[in-house]
């Protein structure tokens, strides 16, 4: 599910002081590669949690311009 492809981007964001919080489905606990990726993220200061169910994927940004990206078609909302 998750892996090394996104590591350079994640490292760059965390190095800039961006707070990252990630929520995965509980089922990822059975996927070794995703667990290793989550452990790597937490080692860099990212907060990782799991939940039994999740809403559609969403990315929320806190600084202006603020927005969110999500929905089945990738539609965005301005908050």
Secondary structure, DSSP 8 states (H G I E B T S, - for coil): ---GGGHHHHHHHHHTT---EEEEEGGGGG-HHHHHHHHHHHHTT-EEEEES---S-EEE--SSS-EEEESTT--EEE-
